[in-house]
Amino acid sequence: MSDDVILETRGLTKEFKGFVAVNNVALRVRRGTIHALIGPNGAGKTTCFNLLTHFLEPTRGSIFYKGNDITGSPPARIARAGLVRSFQISAVFPHLTVLENVRIALQRKKRGPSFDFWVSEKTLEQLNSPARELIHAVGLEEFEGTIAVELPYGRKRALEIATTLALDPEVMLLDEPTAGMTHSDVERITALVKRVSANRTVLMVEHNLSVVSTLSNTITVLQRGEILAEGDYASVSKNPQVVEAYLGAGHG
Amino acid sequence: MTQSKTHERVAFGVMVAFFVLAPLVVYPVFLMKVMCFALFACAFNLLIGYGGLLSFGHAMFLGTAGYAAAHSAKVWGFSPEVAIVFGTACACALGGIAGVLAIRRQGIYFAMITLALAQMIFFYYLQAPFTGGEDGIQAVPRGRLLGLLDLSNIWAMYAVVLVVFLAGFLFIYRAIHSPFGQVLKSIRENEPRAVSLGYDTTRYKLLAFILSATLAGLAGATKAIVFQLASLTDVHWSMSGEVVLMTLLGGLGTIFGPVVGALVVVSLENYLAQLGAWVTVVQGGIFVLCVLTFRRGIVGELGRLIRRPL
């Protein structure tokens, strides 16, 4: 076993009633890389994410994070261990401000659990300046006081990334970070992911192939729950099976 | 963010002034009833308005604390402050048990489990000998506070209720505006996201449930001492419904809403009492009207007008 594999799955399988969403997937994500998970709709990418973070219970198989079996760990514990996910549908706290959104994550990271209902929230103000740094890093400084629900879609995704970053995760799982974005938003988020990936590992589900080709070191192609191909962009994009899966038979 | 506190202070000042001055013109026993229910509604609001959990069995905490306070004051001879603390502690313990059983369920299932538990508690009190069944526990002595202040004096009693109410209110205010309250709000807003940030959301919800149950108990125990009575009315499911009405009418998730809601509902009951069963019809009508036309509740709509949360 090489030490540089930070996240690994063995025989990961998820069956829903009579339907296998993820079938015997062996994924190996190397430390410090950007690893993309691509595939047609229904290939099992998001299910994979849900299994990795234990938002779903795998039917079979196991998940190793830094060499430890985390298959049965509750999702909050997995997050605390440094494996933090984002969601396909923008996951912000809609009626809190941008600053508060980021601060919730910082609060978890810096204070640990917060059961202290007798303490004034003023103590949280010491988290304002690190929160502002993160907000600045994703280009949201002019929206600091804005209620999250009022942000444009692309900005919400940026906020989500800032919130995820606040936990300083070792592995970031990004579920379609550029889905539904305008062209300029896509460029901004791509640059952002590139920038934040410096000291960490990123595993992302992404449909936009130009984003995938720009960012990722390794690509795993899923189809009908199984791994179809794996490698860098150049080799994967020339793989005839992949071309067929994306464009249908008769092309290429 | 700091400027948003000023209007809260003003509103708080208005509320205190109201409860201090109103007994000069309004029947004080009525106002004490309002304050007890206001505290009850505030406690309920902590759970639904800030934790997003609809309990449909909160009467069990109000009633349990009432019975415990009344029984301990009357039969065991506890002084009023000890009786109130004892009643509150009983509600807290019951809140812990009910919370553990209900908290993992969400939405309608959570409401149903709390309702079912409350019904079990109701039928237990109906049968248990110490509650006096249909008669309730009557003629509970008000006693002397700390052995000094004779609570049979209406003004002394009024002052105690006012202090209990304000202390409970401020306690809830602090809980909402604490690091814990911030996590609670995030769970209400988006629970999966809070989980993905590493929060064990179940524990936060459980603590909110227990706090809410405890404060509902404080209201119930105080009420039993004030009215010298603990009866089945306070554990009946319609009481659980009434607190929903108060909170909704005043404004869910607003700080002052439940107080206003309790004032309106208790006033209706008192001043329309001669209508008999029609009070329920009037209440139902108001409920429908509220949901259809001003869903934010009285205080919620007011807050929207002045563009500040109240």
Interface residues (C-beta under 8 A of the other chain):
Chain A: T53 F55 P74 P75 A76 R77 A79 R80 V84 R85 S86 F87 A91 V92 F93 P94 H95 L96 E100 R103 I104 A105 Q107 R108 K109 R111 P113 S114 F115 D116 F117 W118 V119 S120 E121 T123 L124 G145 T163 L167
Chain B: M1 R174 A175 H177 S178 P179 F180 G181 Q182 V183 K185 S186 E189 N190 P192 R193 A194 V195 S196 L197 G198 Y199 D200 T201 R203 Y204 L207 L211
